[in-house]
Amino acid sequence: MSKVCQITGKSVITGNNVSHSKRRTKRKFYPNLFVKKFYVPEEDAWITLKVSAAGIRNIDKRGISACLKDAKEKGFLA
């Protein structure tokens, strides 16, 4: 599976390691992902999502149904 949040769309980005002598080498910044189950009362079912920490906070604040609707509109969720 790819390292992309299914709610926020956060993914791997690239940058540089910078040493004390300012020498730069490429590196990757990975999102803080978790595989987590959520209960959707409208469907009376459990779904498993790969979500970032920010995505989990979003779900806690707005609710799973609203977040799933937005993710489908933006194309993050298949």
Phi and psi restraints in degrees (value plus and minus 20) as a CYANA .aco file:
   2 SER   PHI     -99.0   -59.0
   2 SER   PSI     141.1   181.1
   3 LYS   PHI    -113.7   -73.7
   3 LYS   PSI      50.6    90.6
   4 VAL   PHI    -153.0  -113.0
   4 VAL   PSI     113.8   153.8
   5 CYS   PHI     -92.4   -52.4
   5 CYS   PSI     112.6   152.6
   6 GLN   PHI    -101.9   -61.9
   6 GLN   PSI     -28.4    11.6
   7 ILE   PHI    -123.7   -83.7
   7 ILE   PSI     -68.9   -28.9
   8 THR   PHI    -118.3   -78.3
   8 THR   PSI     -38.3     1.7
   9 GLY   PHI      61.5   101.5
   9 GLY   PSI     -12.4    27.6
  10 LYS   PHI     -82.2   -42.2
  10 LYS   PSI     118.5   158.5
  11 SER   PHI    -161.0  -121.0
  11 SER   PSI    -197.5  -157.5
  12 VAL   PHI     -87.5   -47.5
  12 VAL   PSI     115.1   155.1
  13 ILE   PHI    -144.3  -104.3
  13 ILE   PSI     138.2   178.2
  14 THR   PHI    -128.2   -88.2
  14 THR   PSI     135.7   175.7
  15 GLY   PHI    -180.9  -140.9
  15 GLY   PSI    -176.0  -136.0
  16 ASN   PHI    -144.4  -104.4
  16 ASN   PSI     123.4   163.4
  17 ASN   PHI    -103.1   -63.1
  17 ASN   PSI     111.3   151.3
  18 VAL   PHI    -138.6   -98.6
  18 VAL   PSI      97.1   137.1
  19 SER   PHI    -101.6   -61.6
  19 SER   PSI     156.8   196.8
  20 HIS   PHI     -80.8   -40.8
  20 HIS   PSI     -53.0   -13.0
  21 SER   PHI    -106.1   -66.1
  21 SER   PSI      -8.4    31.6
  22 LYS   PHI      47.2    87.2
  22 LYS   PSI      -0.9    39.1
  23 ARG   PHI     -95.2   -55.2
  23 ARG   PSI     115.7   155.7
  24 ARG   PHI    -133.4   -93.4
  24 ARG   PSI     111.6   151.6
  25 THR   PHI    -149.5  -109.5
  25 THR   PSI     128.6   168.6
  26 LYS   PHI     -88.2   -48.2
  26 LYS   PSI     127.4   167.4
  27 ARG   PHI    -170.4  -130.4
  27 ARG   PSI     151.8   191.8
  28 LYS   PHI    -139.8   -99.8
  28 LYS   PSI     123.1   163.1
  29 PHE   PHI    -127.0   -87.0
  29 PHE   PSI      97.8   137.8
  30 TYR   PHI    -116.8   -76.8
  30 TYR   PSI     124.1   164.1
  31 PRO   PHI     -92.1   -52.1
  31 PRO   PSI     135.3   175.3
  32 ASN   PHI    -104.0   -64.0
  32 ASN   PSI      64.2   104.2
  33 LEU   PHI    -117.4   -77.4
  33 LEU   PSI     127.8   167.8
  34 PHE   PHI    -154.8  -114.8
  34 PHE   PSI     125.3   165.3
  35 VAL   PHI    -116.4   -76.4
  35 VAL   PSI      97.8   137.8
  36 LYS   PHI    -158.7  -118.7
  36 LYS   PSI     124.3   164.3
  37 LYS   PHI    -116.2   -76.2
  37 LYS   PSI     119.0   159.0
  38 PHE   PHI    -148.0  -108.0
  38 PHE   PSI     124.5   164.5
  39 TYR   PHI    -114.7   -74.7
  39 TYR   PSI     107.9   147.9
  40 VAL   PHI    -128.1   -88.1
  40 VAL   PSI      84.6   124.6
  41 PRO   PHI     -84.8   -44.8
  41 PRO   PSI     -51.7   -11.7
  42 GLU   PHI     -82.6   -42.6
  42 GLU   PSI     -57.1   -17.1
  43 GLU   PHI    -116.0   -76.0
  43 GLU   PSI     -27.9    12.1
  44 ASP   PHI      32.3    72.3
  44 ASP   PSI      28.6    68.6
  45 ALA   PHI    -167.2  -127.2
  45 ALA   PSI     137.2   177.2
  46 TRP   PHI    -116.3   -76.3
  46 TRP   PSI     117.6   157.6
  47 ILE   PHI    -144.0  -104.0
  47 ILE   PSI     127.8   167.8
  48 THR   PHI    -126.0   -86.0
  48 THR   PSI     105.5   145.5
  49 LEU   PHI    -145.3  -105.3
  49 LEU   PSI     131.0   171.0
  50 LYS   PHI    -120.2   -80.2
  50 LYS   PSI      84.9   124.9
  51 VAL   PHI    -144.9  -104.9
  51 VAL   PSI     130.9   170.9
  52 SER   PHI    -102.1   -62.1
  52 SER   PSI     149.6   189.6
  53 ALA   PHI     -80.9   -40.9
  53 ALA   PSI     -58.3   -18.3
  54 ALA   PHI     -85.5   -45.5
  54 ALA   PSI     -55.8   -15.8
  55 GLY   PHI     -85.8   -45.8
  55 GLY   PSI     -59.1   -19.1
  56 ILE   PHI     -84.5   -44.5
  56 ILE   PSI     -61.9   -21.9
  57 ARG   PHI     -84.0   -44.0
  57 ARG   PSI     -58.5   -18.5
  58 ASN   PHI     -80.7   -40.7
  58 ASN   PSI     -65.3   -25.3
  59 ILE   PHI     -84.9   -44.9
  59 ILE   PSI     -61.6   -21.6
  60 ASP   PHI     -81.5   -41.5
  60 ASP   PSI     -57.1   -17.1
  61 LYS   PHI     -99.2   -59.2
  61 LYS   PSI     -67.5   -27.5
  62 ARG   PHI    -120.0   -80.0
  62 ARG   PSI     -42.3    -2.3
  63 GLY   PHI      82.7   122.7
  63 GLY   PSI     131.0   171.0
  64 ILE   PHI     -87.5   -47.5
  64 ILE   PSI     -58.1   -18.1
  65 SER   PHI     -84.3   -44.3
  65 SER   PSI     -65.7   -25.7
  66 ALA   PHI     -85.1   -45.1
  66 ALA   PSI     -59.9   -19.9
  67 CYS   PHI     -87.7   -47.7
  67 CYS   PSI     -60.6   -20.6
  68 LEU   PHI     -84.5   -44.5
  68 LEU   PSI     -60.1   -20.1
  69 LYS   PHI     -81.7   -41.7
  69 LYS   PSI     -66.5   -26.5
  70 ASP   PHI     -84.4   -44.4
  70 ASP   PSI     -61.2   -21.2
  71 ALA   PHI     -84.6   -44.6
  71 ALA   PSI     -58.1   -18.1
  72 LYS   PHI     -87.2   -47.2
  72 LYS   PSI     -60.4   -20.4
  73 GLU   PHI     -83.1   -43.1
  73 GLU   PSI     -60.2   -20.2
  74 LYS   PHI    -102.6   -62.6
  74 LYS   PSI     -29.5    10.5
  75 GLY   PHI      66.8   106.8
  75 GLY   PSI      -6.0    34.0
  76 PHE   PHI     -99.3   -59.3
  76 PHE   PSI     -44.9    -4.9
  77 LEU   PHI    -131.9   -91.9
  77 LEU   PSI     110.7   150.7
